[in-house]
């Protein structure tokens, strides 16, 4: 069996590595002319770190990212609402990593070149069309070249060319009214030096976490400033995903100095600022047609709530490889993959639209908009614990369940 993978991002490259480990041939075709460590930070939850570790990348991850120590929720005054251990400190057998997206992609790209061969991992290949028949599937690229395989896996993101075949009338991604300003800043460590902080409410929120240790003891820190606008606010599509201006967002957070963390100081240290809308898409009724299937953001783009988007793409990759290797026929493998992953990810899309674990921020804001003197008179510990626990179970990283489940690595013949 030979797979054509469209997209050399986190999902596509993990798929290539997972298929290779399962004894299935794969080639990766990335539209960008060059893969460089661009972008900002993301989180890899322990369930995704487990999969990358079982693919032999544990040491590289540890060298590249920051093992997240804790998660802290606070209101806009810096009053702590919820604090919980993360990763190894929370009893997982695998860490949680905060990591630079571009550096993770570069790590995966190099690993795929090493294992598949450099010629099977190609940049500058923008898909324009595909066709399939009883003999196989053919991908056609903008440079006039083609590729043939037994199946095509579309990991080409939220604007997927292949997804448009499945949903030709879908239109652009759905905007929920929020604009995100994202950046990285070199700054002194705060709290544990490996803390993820989420502060504010549904209408105005600030998220930050360190993604790399610097030689001078500072941290490269990823941050996201989010502001929600009225439904009639107009944002032109051509303005999305553009360089942002600090003066458009800093005034809203100017007073957010908590003592234990100085939000405006971190924002002023930004190296480069990007602005884009919070968008997702409705779940599709199907991911697969014949020899073609979807994966990652092409299949289930979701709001960046719960720090879970990239992790779900990694889970997709591993389960697809497992089912293709373990089922007797290709079509059975694709059907089993979709039957498992499509409903699971649709539930996460819905949960993230309902604010996911960030719901506690909004509940406290609604009940105590001017702050509180006694947190548990505003929200009970049981409500806090259940919100956190329920999302972990839904997204697949409940510590007890993750630690005890069997490996998804495909047994190889001796």
N, C-alpha and C positions, 0 to 999 in steps of 0.2 A: 504494500500500500504506500502511496506517495501523496503527501498533502501539500497544497499551495496555501500559504498563509499570507493574507493581505494585511499589511500593517506591522511595522517594526517597533511598536510601543511596548509597554509592560505586558499587556495581554498576549500580543502576538509572539513576542520573544519567549515568554514563559511557555506558551503552547509549543513552540518549536523544541524547546529543551525537554518538555514533558513527553512529547511524541518520540523524540530521539531516545530518551531513557526507556520508553516502552517498546523500542525496536521498530518504530514506524518512521519512514523517511519523510523529510519535510524541507521546504524551501521558504524563505521569508522575503517578501517584497515590500519595501518601505518607500513611500512617495517622496519624502524629503531627500534632497540631493546629498546631504551629509548629516550624519548623526552626531550631534554635539551636546554637551551637558548643559542644556538650557532649561529654563523654567524655575519653579519654586519648589516648596516642600510638599510631601505627602506623608501619610502614616501607613505602615504595614502592621496589621493586627496579628496576634500570635498564630491564628489559623493559617494565614498566608505565609508567615515566616516559617512555619512548620514545613509547608510545601516547598519553599525555596531551599530550606535546609536539607530536605530529603533529596533535592536535586543537586546537592553538593555545593551550595552557595553560602552556607552559614558563615564561614570565616570572612568572605568578601563583604557580606552585609555588615558584619560587626566592625569591619575596618572603614566602612563608608558612612554609616548612619550613627544616630544616637539611640541607645536603648532607653526608651521612655520609662521613667520611674513612677510617675503619678499623673493623674488627671485631676484638675481643680476647676470647679464651677464657681463663679462669683457673680454678684450683681454689679451694676454700674458704679457702685460706690466702693467696690473691692471687698465687700463682705462675703465670706466664703459660704457657699450653699452646700457643696458636696465635694468631698475629697476621697479618692480611692487609689490604691496601688494599681500598677499596670505591669504587664509582662511577667518576668520572673518573680518580682516582688509580690505579685498577686497569686502566685502558686502555679502559673503556667509552666510547662516544660520548655517553652520557647519564648524569646523576648518579643516585645513590640518595638518596632523601630520607627523613628521619625527620620526621614531621609530626603535628600534632594532628588526630585523626580528625574532630572537630567542625568545625574550621576548613577541613579539606579538603572535607567535605560542604557547608559553606556556600559555598566557592569553586565547587564543581560546580553547586550549586543556582542560584547567580546566573548562571553561564555558561549553564545550560539555559534560564532565564527570558529572558535576552538573546537567545538564538538561536531558541528555539522560540516565544517569546512567553509572558508571565507566565500567561496563562489556560490554557496547556497544561502547567503545572507546578503541581499543586495539593496542598495539605496538608489534613489532616483528613478523609482519604478511606480509611476502613478497609474492606478487601474482606471481604465475607461469603459471596459465592457468585459463580459464573460459569457460563455456558452457551455452547455453540457449536453451529452448524449449517452448512449449505452456504453460507449468506449471510455468516457472520462470527461473531464472538464478542462476548458481552455480559458486562461486569463489573457486579456489584451491590454497593453500598457501604452501610455501616451507617446513613448519614444518609438513605437512601432513594433516592439518585441512582443513575444508571447511566451506563455509557460503552460505546460500540460501536467495534469495530475489525476489522481483518482478521486480527490475531493478538494473543495475550496473552503477555507476557514476565513471568514471576514472579521478581522480585528482592527478595522479601519476607523474606529472612533465614532463620535456623536454625529458627524456628517458623513457617515458611511455610504459609499457608492453602492455597495451591495444591499444595504438595508433599503435603499430607495426602490430596489427591485421588489422587495417584499411589501413595501408600503409606499407606492408611488404618489399617493395623494396626502401623505402625512404632513408636509410642510415643514417649517423651521421648528427648532426646539421650543418648548413651552417655557416662557419666562414667568417667574413667580413674583416679580415686583422688586426683587432685591438686586443691588449692585454690589459686587465684591471688588475691593482694591487689595491686591496681593503683592507682597514684596519679601525680600530677605534683607536683614540688617545684621551687621557685625556689632555685638553688644556684650556687656558683662553678663555672666550667668545670673539667673534669678531662682529663688526657692531652692530646689535640689540640684539645679543645673541640668536637669533632665525632666522638667515638668511641662506638661501641656496645660494651658490655661484657656478657658472659655468664659467670657464675661459679657454681661449685658442682658438682652432680651430679644424677642423675635424681630423687633423693628430696628434694633441697633445692637450689634454684637462685635466683639473683638476676640480673635483666636490667635494663639501663638504657641510655638514650640521650637526648641533648638534642633537643628538638623545636622550639625557638624561641629566638632571641637576645633578651635583655632590654636596655633602654636603659642600665642600669648595668653592663653587661658580664657579668652572670650569665646562666645558661641556665634556661629552663623545661625540666626534665628529667623524662622519663617513666620510671617504674620498675615492675617486676613482681617480687614475692616469691612464690615457689612452694614449697609443702610437700606432700609426698605422704603419704597416710594409709593405714592398714590397710584391706583390702577390706571388713571388717565395720563400718567407721566410718559412722555415719548422718548424712547431711545432708538435711534436709527441703527439698523443692523450693521451698517458700515462702520459704526463707532464701537462695535463690540470687539472684545479681545484686543484693545488698543493700549498703548502706553498711557498711564494715568498721570494725573497731576495731584501732588500732595495737598495743594491749597483747596482742592475740591472735597477732601475728606477729613483732613486734620482738624479743622475747627470743631467738628462734631465730637471729637475725642480729646479736646484740649484739656479738659478738667479731669481726665481719667488717670490721675496719679494716686495709686492705692497705698503708697508707702512701701509695700513689699514688691510692687511692680509699677513702673512708670511707662504707661502706654504712649503718650506723646513723644517721649524721648526716644523710644524704640522706633516710632514712625519716622522721626526726623533723620534717623540713621539709614534710611532705605537706600539701597544701591540702585535699584530700578523698580518702578511701580507699574503694575499692570491692572487694567480695569476690565471687568467682564460681568455679564449678567449671570445670576443663578438660574440655570435651566436644567430641564430633564425632558424625557419623552414618555408618552404613555406606553405601557407594556404591550408587546405585540402578541397576536393570537398564535403565531408560529415563528420559529427561528430557522427552520430547515425546509429546503425544497430539493429533493433528489440528492445530489452530491454536494450541496452548498449549505453551510450553516453560519450562524452569527456567534460572536463571542465578545465579552467585555462591553465597552461603551457602545459598540455597534448594536449589541443585543439589548442592553438595559442601562442606558445613561440615567444617572440618579443625582439628586442634590448632594453636595459635599457635606453631608451631615452624618455624624457617627464615624467619620474617618474610615470609610469602608469601601469606596469605589474601586481603587486599585486592587484591594484585597479580593474583592469578588471576581475580578478578571483573572486573578491567579487561581482561584478555586475553579473557575470555568475551565481553565487550561488543563488542570490536573484531572478533573472529572471527565473531560472529553477524551484525553489520552487513555484513561482507565477503561472507559466504555468501548472505545475503538479497539483496544487490545484484548479485552475480555469477552466481547460479544462475537458470535460466529460470523456475522456478516457486517459489512460497513454500514448498511442502512439500519441494522439493529443497534449498532453503536451510537449512531447519530440520534436515533429515536430515544434511546435510553438517556443520553446526555441531555437532550431537550426536556424530557419528562422530569428529570431531577432538577435541573438548574433554572428552567424558565419560571415555574411557580415560586421557587425560592427567592429569586431575584425580584420578581414582581411584588412580592410581599415587602421586600426592603424598599423598593421605590415608593410604595404606599406609606410605609412607616416613616421614611424621610420626609415625605410631604406633610406628615403629621408631626414633624420636628424631631422624631426619633428620641434619643436620650436627652437632646437639648430642650425637651419639653419642660424640664424642671426649671430652667432659666425663666421661661415665659410664665409659668405658674407662680413663681415667687414674685416676679415683676407685677403681675396682675393683682396679687394679694397684698403686696407691700411695695408699692411703687416708690415710696420715699425711704426705703430701707427698713431694717427690723432691729429689734433689741433681743428677741428670742426667736431663733430660726424655727424651732419646732412648734411654735405657736402659729407659724405661717404654713409650714409643710412638714409632715411627719417623716420620721426616719424610714418607716415602712414604705411610704410613697416614693421616697428617694431610691431606696434599695430596689424596689420592684421595677421602677423605670429603667434603672441601669441593668438589672438582671434580665428583664424581658427582652431588651434589645440585643444583648449578647447571645441569647438563645436563638432569636430570630435570625441574626446575621451569621450564626455558626461558630461563635467563639466563646461560648460558655466554658469556663475553665475545666470543670469536671468532665463534661462531655468530650471536649477536645482532647484532654489528656489521655482518656481511656479508649478512644476509638482507634480502629485498626488503621494501619498505614494505607495510603492511596498509591504507593509505588507498585508498579506492575511486576509480579514475580517473573524473573528471567530464567530460562532453562539452563540447567547446569552444563 
